[in-house]
Structures are given as C-alpha cells and as structure tokens.
Amino acid sequence: MSFVSHVECTICGHRHDAKRVLSVCERCGQMLAVRYDLERVKASVTKDVLRARPPGMYRFRELTHLGLRHLWGKDEGQNPTGSFKARGLGMAITKARGLGARGFVIPSAGNAGGAAAVYAARCGLPCAVIVPRGTPPAAIAEAAIGGATVFTIEGSIATAGKVVAKVAPQIGWFDLSTLKEPYRLEGKKTMGLELAEQLGWTMPDILLYPTGGGTGLVGIPKGYEELRAMGWLAGALPRVVAVQAEGCAPIVKAFREGAEVTTPWDNPTTHAAGLRVPSPFAGRQMLKILRETRGDAIAVGEGAIQDAQRLLGRLEGIWTSPEGAALVAALTEMKERGAVAADARVVLVLTGAGIKYEPPPLPPAVDLAGADEEIVAAVRRALGV
C-alpha cells in the first residue's frame, strides 16, 4: 500500500504524476518533493505502532514511497568486523578469557579470523589464525591488522582445522574451531533473539541461511526454542533452508540422500569463502533441524551468486557478501518452483559485507577526457543514449 498522493514542485507548485519517472519540475526546472495523503497515514499508523517496529528507516514506511514487504534481509555486515562472526567470536573469547585461556588458535575461511583477532586483542591475549591459501586478502589483512599471527596452508578450512587441533594443545592455547566449544553458538543465537524482537515477537515462515560451518543455523532455532519455552514466542519454528554452493554442498547432498550425517566433500570450490566448508562439524545437528522444521537444502551456482549480488545492490543498496547473495539466488529458485507462498514471511540472513571480498566481474569504469563535447559523446556511447 502506498500513501503517496503526488509529486509537487517546491517553487511553482505544479503537480506531477507520482507513477512517472521524474527529476525536476517539467514546467520550471526546480526541485520536486513527494506529497502524501496524510489523513490516510494518520488513520493507518499510530505512535505506539511505530514504537514497536524494528529500527531503520523503513519503520516509517507509510511516509516513504515503498509499500509493505514480506521479505526481510538481516544485514550482519553492519557488525564490528563486517560480519556475523563478531557475535560468535566475541562471546566465545570473552567466556574463554574468563575461564583462564592464555591465547587462541582458530581455523578460518575468511571472516572468523578477523573477528577472533580483534576480540582477542581487546582482551589482551594473543591469537593465531590459520587460513587456506586463496582466502580473501581483506580477511587476511583484517586478522593481521588486529594483531593476530596469520598462517596460510594448502587445502581447505578442514585442513586448517586439523592443524589447529594439533597445535593448540601443544602450545596451551584455546582451540576456537567452529562448535568445538559451546559459547560461540550462544553468540550466534542472538541473531534469533534479535529477529524475534524485530518482528514483534513473532517468527518468520521461512528462514534462509548460508551454510558453511552452520553455527547460526543451529543457533537461531536454539534462541527461538528458548523464547518459546519462556512464553515469549508461540507457534512452529520457521522452515529453515540451508543454502550452499554447488562446488561445496555436503549438507545438500546428505539432505537429498536422507542421510543423518554428512560425508566430506572432495575438492571444494566456490568463491564464497564462507561456504567452502567440506566437512562441517555440526552436520548431524543441521540435518536434524532441516527435517524437523520441514525445511530444505539448496545448492546454487557461482554465476547465480554473482548475479544475485548485483541484483541486491541495485534493488536495495546492499553490497552483501557472496554467501548472503547465495540466499537471493536460492529464494529465486524456490519461487520459480512454487516453494514459497505469495504471503509467506521470509527472512534472509545476510552474513557479511561484500566489501571484504573480491567484487563480481564488472564492466570497467569509463575514462572521460577532452573537451566538453567529447565528454558528452563518451557518456552517450557508454549509456547507449
């Protein structure tokens, strides 16, 4: 529902059709302003209703040009260190320090290493990060800038994890591998707690989650279950959909085969570094959640991920990570095969900021030089107008 009545010139007052593409007043060339049917707005929303909505500019949707939506993206790229990893590592490191940890060792495919480095530095303890070669350079730089010692190794995050398991007990530092301790899960669980509050103490119908190690996929339902036990939430858990890359999809394979556990994925390949997890430790737990919630597991291709990344940027102004973009590609597939009802309430967990990754293939910038006429001609050629 839109409450826009018309677009009006701020100088001459000429009214323009709000359904037309406009820039300035067609009569006098001055600035335009959107006008609303304020009586309808007043009848449709109250201060109390507004107060109960989640933060962000779309809480004022009656006074913007956008209509209502049933699709939300939880943008975890706004966290410290630019991803959801800040939640889990902040919680795990805080608790481990309190229990006497003297240092930390962590395998990482990207964002976890940077988050571990800065939180370890904040609590005054050393940190070692072991990443596969080919990890995004920004992730390696972030860990190093945060004060960690970074090691690279041939192989996948599973290879790095094996090294961590050998090294950590030898040097007396704490192993921060995914779900190898209980408190990282508690940090990721807060995504579920926030979602419940932000959606007015309700749960979505469908929750799509980019699945590598899967801590959040396990943690969000844990948060929901605890809120249900407290009486703060009611009803069934959302249908949880695990989204992976076609080049590394152990959860999808096990789900399709009806298996209770995953088997290691040979030669994992995807530019979405966080999805390049060939043997997730919590595979059994994730598969159980998918089946108990009548969920699904979907693998998407590299091209579809890149197309979705560009689409989300152009539609919503969000440069999300390729892992988050994979959800948009998966949702498109679900819609095409009729797996999402038109009125379903859907949440995409956009786990990190795209700026930390190599961008998808893009056309080169057009250089402008010469006289004004030459510049205008170059612009017209590039735009095809």
N, C-alpha and C positions, 0 to 999 in steps of 0.2 A: 504494500500500500504506500503510495506517495502522497505527500501533503503539499507538494509544490503547486502553486496556482499559475504562476507565470514568471517570466524574466523581464526586468524593468530597467530602463536606462536611468542612471543616477543623476543625470543632468536634465534631459528633456522629458523624462517620464514615459517615453514610448514603451508600450507593452509588446513583448515578443513571445512567440510560442515556445514553451519550455521543451517541447519534443524535437526542436530543431537544433542542429549544431551551430553554436554562436560564438563569437569572440568579442566584438564590441557592438555598440548600437548601430543598427543599419541606417539610421537617419542622421545622427550627428557624430558618430565615431567615438563616443565616450564610453566609460566603464559601465558594465551591466551588473545587476545584482539579482539574485534569486529571491522571489517572494513566495510566502507560504499562506495557506488558509489557516490562520492562527486560531480561529474558533474551533476548527476541527481538531487541531493539535491539542488545544486545551481540553477538549472533550475526550481525547484518546489517551492522555498520559497525565499522571499526577506527580508531584514531587516525591511522594512515597514510592511510587513505582520506579521512578528514576533512581532513587537512592539504593534500591535493591539490585540494580543491574550491575554487571561487571564493569570495571574501569575501562577507559578507552573512549575514543571519540564516537564510536557507533552506539554508545548508550543514548546518544541524542538523536537517534535515527529519525524521529518524527520531524526534526528540524534540519535534516540533510536531504540530499536528493536520492539517497538509496532507500530501497524498500526493505522489508523484513527478509531474513535469511534463515535457513535451517542447516547451514553448513558453517562450521567454525574451524579455524586453524589456531591451535595453541602455539604461539611463536616463542619457542625456547631459545631462539637466537638472541633474545634480549637479556639473557642471564649473564652474570660475570663469566668471562672467557668465552662467551658467544655460543654456548650450547647447554643442553640439559645435563651434561656431565658434571657441571658445577654442583648440582643438587646432591648427587650420589657421593662424589668425592669429598665435598665439604662436610657432609655428615660422617662419612667413614673415617676421614682423617681426624676430625675433631674427637670422635669417640676413641679411636686408637691412641691418640696422644694422651687422652685422659687415663687410658689403661696402661700407659708406660711405654708405648712404641718409641724406638730411638731413630727410626728412619723408615723410608718407604721405597718399595720397588714395584713397578707396575708395567704390564704389557699394554700397548695401546696401538690402535689402528688410526688414531687421529686425535680427537678432542679430549679423550680421557687423560692423556699425558700432560697436556697443558693445564687442565683443571687440577690434577694432582700436584703439579709443580707449584702453582701459585698458592694453593691451600697449605701445602707442606711448608712453603716459605713463610706464610703468615703465622704458622705456629712454631717457627724456628727450628724445623727439622729438615734433614737432607732428603733428597728424592732422586731415584734413578728411574729413567723411562727407557723401555726397550721397544722399538717400533720396527715393523717390516720396512725394508727398502721400498721406496715408492709411496710412502706415507706423504700426504700433502705437506709441502715445505712450510706453510704457515703454521701447521700444527707442531712441527719440529721446532720452529723458531719460538713459538709461544712457550714451549716447555723449557727451552734453553734460557729465554729471557726471564722466566720465572725462577731460574736458579737451579733447575734440575740438570743432572748429567744425562745426556741422551746417547743411547747406543742404537745402531741400526743393525739389522740382521736379514739375511736372505730367508724368504719364506713368508708365512702369514702370521697373523696375531697368535695363532695356535703355537707356532714355532717360538715366538717371543714368550708366550706363557710358559712353555716348558723350561726355557732358560730362567725365567723369574722363579719358578718353583724350585730350581736347583740352587740359585744364587741367594735368595732371600734368607733361608735358614743358615746358610754358611756365614753370612755377614751379620746376622742378627737383626735384620730389618724386616718390616712387616710387608707381607705379600698382599697387594691391593687388587689382585685379579678379580674380574667380574664374578660376583656372587660367591667368592671364596671366603667372605665374611658377611655378617648379617646386616651391617648398618648402611652399606651403600644402597641396599634395597629400600631402607627407610627414607633415604633422601629422595630417591626416585618416586616413592609412594606419594610424596607431597604434590606431584602433578595431579594425581587423582583427587586429593583433598581440595586443591585449588579449583579443579574443574567442577567439582560438586558445588562449591560455594559460588563460583562464577555463573553457573547455570541455575542459580536459585534453588540449590539443594535438590537437584534432580540429576539423573544420569542420561547421557545421550542414548540413542537407539543403537548406533554403530560407532565403534572406535577403531580407527586405522592407526597402526603403529609400525614404524620402520624397524625391522628386526635383525639385529646383529647378535650381540650378547643377550639381549632381551630383558635386561633388568627392569626397564619401565613397563614392559608388557606384563611382567609378573607383579610389579609394584603397584600399578594403578588399580587393578582389581583388588589387591590387598587393602588399599586405602578405602575403596568402596565397601568392601565386606565389613571393615571395622566401623564405618559410618552407619551401615545398616544395622549392625549389632547394637549401636548406641541409639538407634531410632531416629537418626538424622536423615537417612535415606530410606526409600521404600521401592519395592519392585525388583524386577530382574536386572542382572548386570547387563551392560551393553554387549552386543555381538562384537567380539574382538577379532580384528582382521590383522594378521601378521603379513607384512609386505617385505619381500626380499628381491634381490636382483637375480636375473636368470643365470648369471655366471657364478652365483653362490647362494643356493637356496636349500639348505639342509632341512629347514623346518617345513617348507612347502612340500618337499619330496616325502618326508615322513608322514605329514598330514594326509597327502593324497594316497599313500600306501596303507594307511591305517595303522602305522607303527606307533609304539609307545615311546620310543626313543629315537634320536637322530643318529645317523651314521656320518662320519667325516666326509666332507665334500672335497673331491680331488681337484686340484688346480683352480682354486677360487679366483675369479677375475671380475672386477667391477670398479668403475671409477668412484663409486660411492664407498669411500673407505670404511665407514662405519658398518656397512653391510657385508664387508669381506671377513666374515667370521665363519670358518668352515665347520667348526665343531663346538657349538655353544654349550656351556656347562649346564645351563638350565633348560636344555631341550625337552626333557621329560615334563617339567613343570609348565612350559609354554604350550606344549601339545595338549596337556590336560585342560588348560584354560580355554584354548580354542574350541575344544569339543564341548566342554561344559557350558559355554556361552553360545553355542550354535554358531560359532564364528567361521573364519575361513583363513586360508593362506594363499597368497598370490605372489607370483614372480613376474617382474616387469623387465623389459629390455633397456639397454643403455640409451638408445635413441629416444625411447618413450620418456625416460627420466629427464633427459636434456630438454625435450620439447615441453614437458610439464614445468620445468624450472623457469623457462622463458615465459610460459603462459601465466604462472602465478605472479611473476614480476610485472607483467603487463596488465593483469586484471586487478591485482591487489597491492602492488607496490612492495612486495616482499621478495627479497632475494634470499631464498631459503637454500639450505644445503641439498645436495643431490639425494640424500637419504629422505629428507622431508618431501622433495619433489616426487619421489617414487610413490608416495601416497596419492598424489593427484593423478598420476598415471593409473594406479590401481583402481581408484574411485571411478575414473572414466571407463575402465573395463567393466567394473561392476554395473555401472549404469547401462552400458550397451547390452549386457546380457540380462537386464531386468532384476538384478540382485539388490537394488536399493529402491525403496518406495519413494514416491514423489514427496511425501510429507515426513520422511524419516529425518530424525535429528542426528546429524553426523559430525564427529569431531576428528580432525586430522592433527596428530602431534608432530609439529614441525620442529625437529630436534636440534637444529643448529642454524647458524648464519652462513649463507653461501659465500660470503666474502673470504672465508677461511680456506676455500677450495679454488682449484683452477676453474675458471669460468667455462661454460659450454662453448662450443665453436660459435663464433660470432663474426659478422662481416667487419672488415677493417674500418676504422674511422676515416672520413673523407677529409683530406687536407684542403684548405682554402687559401688561395694566394692570388695576387694580381689585382687588377682594377675592379671597381665595384661591379661592372658589367660581367666580368669573368667569374667573380664570386657568385653572383646571382645565377649565371648559367650553370656553374658547377653544382649549386644547390638543386636547381631544377632537374638536372640529369640524375642526381643521386636519388631524388624523391620521385622521379618519374612523372613530374607535372609540368 
